[in-house]
Amino acid sequence: MTDIEADLQEIQEVLNVLKSPRLISLMKNHEATLKKQLAKEQAVKETAKGAVKETVEEVPAGIVPAVTEVPTVVPIKRWTPITKFAWDQDSKCVSVYVSLEGVGDIKDNVSCDFSSNAFDLQVTNYNGGTNLRLLKDNLDKDISVDQCKYTVKRDRIVLSLRKVKGEYGVDQWVNLTAKKSKTASSKKEDPTAGIMDMMKDMYDSGDDTMKKAIGEAMLKSREEKNNSFK
């Protein structure tokens, strides 16, 4: 069991005894982040398995080997950056506007991927074969991925980035992207960082039942990690 899987197991055990909506929300948000990190690691492992070289078998004398089909070479897609766009915000969302004449006629060629602090808008085969892209990472604030969307109109694309609501409401964005990288650090980001501090805070503010459950989960986690090094 990996560290991330162990932390996810702990979260499930703690969620079974939590009663505070605020603490449940905090723990579920952290659980979602860990699940995404675990999915990425598993995807990397699957990709590595598929990259193993095939072994070449010897063909017996007198037997003509079958003709192997030549794999199709997929050309690398070249992108032209979208440099002109506008944005504004209200109390719930940040809206990004991209004006492209006639884009509504090729709406099936438009896609946009969202992550917690980035979006990637792509328009393929526009106006005679040009591939356009608007990629913005390191957004000024995090966004709620499952509530973000994009709309393709006649001559415009509108992205709706849903702001994350914190304990005291949503924050006002100063810029579309942060001036300084949020991940700029001499240390690599640890996907499980902060979970022990969070559980400690929950332990300090919880009742006897919660303290017992969290204490047992933390002890079990330490034992599993210690055993993994034996």
C-alpha positions as MATLAB code, in Angstrom:
seq = 'MTDIEADLQEIQEVLNVLKSPRLISLMKNHEATLKKQLAKEQAVKETAKGAVKETVEEVPAGIVPAVTEVPTVVPIKRWTPITKFAWDQDSKCVSVYVSLEGVGDIKDNVSCDFSSNAFDLQVTNYNGGTNLRLLKDNLDKDISVDQCKYTVKRDRIVLSLRKVKGEYGVDQWVNLTAKKSKTASSKKEDPTAGIMDMMKDMYDSGDDTMKKAIGEAMLKSREEKNNSFK';
ca = [
       0.000    0.000    0.000;
       1.388    3.398   -0.979;
       1.443    6.440    1.306;
      -1.421    8.008   -0.652;
      -3.552    4.859   -0.378;
      -2.850    4.689    3.356;
      -3.916    8.324    3.808;
      -7.103    7.724    1.799;
      -7.914    4.784    4.073;
      -7.397    6.973    7.139;
      -9.677    9.654    5.712;
     -12.456    7.098    5.176;
     -12.148    5.915    8.776;
     -12.286    9.451   10.134;
     -15.212   10.471    7.896;
     -17.290    7.687    9.468;
     -17.280    9.505   12.819;
     -17.210   13.167   11.817;
     -20.276   15.293   12.502;
     -19.102   18.836   11.743;
     -20.063   19.866    8.155;
     -16.980   22.111    7.972;
     -14.588   19.342    8.962;
     -16.307   16.856    6.630;
     -15.957   19.320    3.751;
     -12.257   19.901    4.492;
     -11.551   16.184    4.653;
     -13.492   15.429    1.455;
     -11.600   18.167   -0.430;
      -8.298   16.659    0.680;
      -9.568   13.194   -0.251;
     -10.390   14.407   -3.791;
      -6.880   15.865   -4.179;
      -5.247   12.608   -3.093;
      -7.441   10.557   -5.456;
      -6.358   12.720   -8.405;
      -2.700   12.294   -7.436;
      -3.154    8.529   -7.109;
      -4.846    8.335  -10.528;
      -1.926   10.224  -12.110;
       0.617    7.859  -10.560;
      -1.324    4.818  -11.760;
      -1.576    6.280  -15.270;
       2.202    6.786  -15.357;
       2.762    3.178  -14.309;
       0.409    1.862  -17.024;
       2.185    3.985  -19.632;
       5.553    2.607  -18.529;
       4.290   -0.963  -18.866;
       3.126   -0.302  -22.419;
       6.537    1.040  -23.355;
       8.348   -2.273  -22.760;
      10.138   -3.394  -25.921;
       8.774   -6.428  -27.731;
      11.064   -9.479  -28.029;
      11.870  -10.720  -31.522;
      11.300  -14.450  -32.047;
      13.529  -16.478  -34.358;
      11.842  -17.633  -37.562;
      12.556  -21.316  -38.438;
      14.419  -21.927  -41.709;
      12.189  -22.211  -44.755;
       9.302  -20.306  -43.226;
       8.553  -16.888  -44.649;
       7.762  -14.493  -41.828;
       4.476  -12.640  -41.988;
       4.671   -9.090  -43.238;
       4.328   -6.728  -40.316;
       2.044   -3.790  -40.875;
       3.910   -0.489  -40.805;
       2.483    1.675  -38.022;
       0.831    4.907  -39.048;
       2.847    7.959  -38.093;
       0.676   10.533  -36.369;
       1.893   14.059  -37.128;
       2.640   16.340  -34.211;
      -0.113   18.899  -33.827;
       1.175   22.462  -34.025;
      -0.599   25.155  -32.032;
      -1.008   28.868  -32.603;
      -1.399   30.666  -29.256;
      -4.516   32.755  -28.691;
      -3.179   36.107  -27.515;
      -6.337   38.224  -27.507;
      -9.009   37.577  -24.919;
     -10.882   39.369  -22.141;
     -12.007   38.404  -18.665;
     -14.127   39.672  -15.800;
     -15.655   38.264  -12.623;
     -18.656   38.297  -10.348;
     -19.219   36.886   -6.879;
     -19.286   33.279   -8.136;
     -17.341   32.966  -11.382;
     -14.492   34.302  -13.482;
     -15.497   34.572  -17.155;
     -12.994   34.443  -20.028;
     -14.075   35.675  -23.480;
     -12.361   34.617  -26.725;
     -13.656   36.224  -29.930;
     -13.301   34.020  -33.050;
     -15.387   34.830  -36.102;
     -17.556   31.897  -37.183;
     -16.358   29.564  -34.429;
     -19.962   28.498  -33.847;
     -19.873   26.648  -37.178;
     -17.160   24.281  -35.884;
     -18.225   23.930  -32.243;
     -17.367   20.208  -32.343;
     -13.728   21.245  -32.853;
     -13.696   23.191  -29.578;
     -12.644   21.611  -26.279;
     -11.471   22.844  -22.909;
      -9.888   20.950  -20.023;
      -9.986   22.330  -16.492;
      -7.850   21.562  -13.449;
      -7.801   23.138  -10.001;
      -5.491   25.972  -11.080;
      -5.481   25.901  -14.899;
      -7.511   25.648  -18.098;
      -6.575   24.545  -21.619;
      -8.824   25.791  -24.455;
      -8.215   24.199  -27.878;
      -9.781   24.939  -31.260;
      -8.699   22.608  -34.078;
      -8.935   23.160  -37.826;
     -10.094   26.757  -37.543;
     -10.328   28.968  -40.619;
      -8.627   26.595  -43.038;
      -6.674   24.309  -40.751;
      -5.170   26.453  -37.976;
      -5.048   24.918  -34.493;
      -5.576   27.539  -31.791;
      -4.843   27.216  -28.104;
      -5.289   29.293  -24.954;
      -3.470   27.655  -22.041;
      -3.384   29.372  -18.671;
      -1.917   27.677  -15.642;
      -1.045   29.086  -12.237;
      -4.444   30.839  -12.021;
      -4.759   33.596   -9.453;
      -6.990   31.373   -7.287;
      -8.101   27.747   -7.416;
     -11.297   26.822   -9.265;
     -13.968   24.174   -8.733;
     -13.322   21.852  -11.696;
     -16.660   20.026  -11.734;
     -18.566   23.329  -11.921;
     -16.502   24.930  -14.696;
     -17.841   24.973  -18.261;
     -17.394   26.524  -21.691;
     -19.970   27.768  -24.187;
     -19.442   28.139  -27.938;
     -21.464   30.953  -29.506;
     -21.612   32.247  -33.076;
     -18.421   34.327  -32.910;
     -17.211   33.793  -29.372;
     -16.196   31.228  -26.775;
     -17.024   31.893  -23.129;
     -15.276   30.040  -20.298;
     -16.898   30.041  -16.886;
     -14.415   29.335  -14.068;
     -16.251   28.624  -10.825;
     -14.536   30.139   -7.814;
     -13.813   27.946   -4.816;
     -15.844   28.927   -1.785;
     -13.827   29.031    1.390;
     -14.822   29.313    5.012;
     -15.406   33.051    4.643;
     -16.804   33.052    1.095;
     -15.042   33.437   -2.257;
     -12.008   35.640   -2.887;
     -11.771   38.460   -5.394;
      -9.245   37.776   -8.152;
      -6.594   40.431   -8.764;
      -5.308   38.904  -12.014;
      -6.287   35.956  -14.193;
      -2.957   34.286  -13.390;
      -0.792   34.704  -10.327;
       2.379   36.749  -10.770;
       4.392   34.265   -8.747;
       4.254   30.507   -9.152;
       2.316   28.842   -6.365;
       4.525   25.776   -6.672;
       7.841   27.646   -6.708;
       9.727   25.968   -3.922;
      12.998   24.240   -3.318;
      11.023   21.197   -2.177;
       8.825   19.016   -4.342;
       5.150   19.218   -3.490;
       4.105   16.373   -1.247;
       0.562   15.195   -2.102;
       0.054   13.927    1.445;
       1.438   17.046    3.133;
      -0.850   18.617    5.665;
      -3.061   15.610    6.400;
      -1.470   14.923    9.779;
      -1.800   18.590   10.783;
      -5.432   18.565    9.676;
      -6.162   15.425   11.666;
      -4.413   16.909   14.705;
      -6.655   19.995   14.530;
      -9.706   17.778   14.218;
      -8.494   15.734   17.192;
      -8.044   18.842   19.345;
     -11.534   20.149   18.533;
     -13.420   16.821   18.507;
     -15.374   14.879   21.088;
     -14.212   11.653   22.759;
     -15.506    9.415   19.952;
     -13.759   11.459   17.281;
     -10.519   11.600   19.266;
     -10.529    7.820   19.668;
     -11.132    7.223   15.929;
      -8.485    9.713   14.819;
      -5.979    8.412   17.352;
      -6.426    4.836   16.142;
      -6.137    5.915   12.477;
      -2.920    7.883   13.116;
      -1.402    4.993   15.091;
      -2.302    2.499   12.347;
      -0.749    4.744    9.701;
       2.529    5.033   11.633;
       2.690    1.255   12.136;
       2.114    0.561    8.412;
       4.776    3.081    7.371;
       7.269    1.664    9.879;
       6.607   -1.898    8.662;
       7.171   -0.860    5.057;
      10.800    0.004    5.870;
      11.573   -3.336    7.519;
];
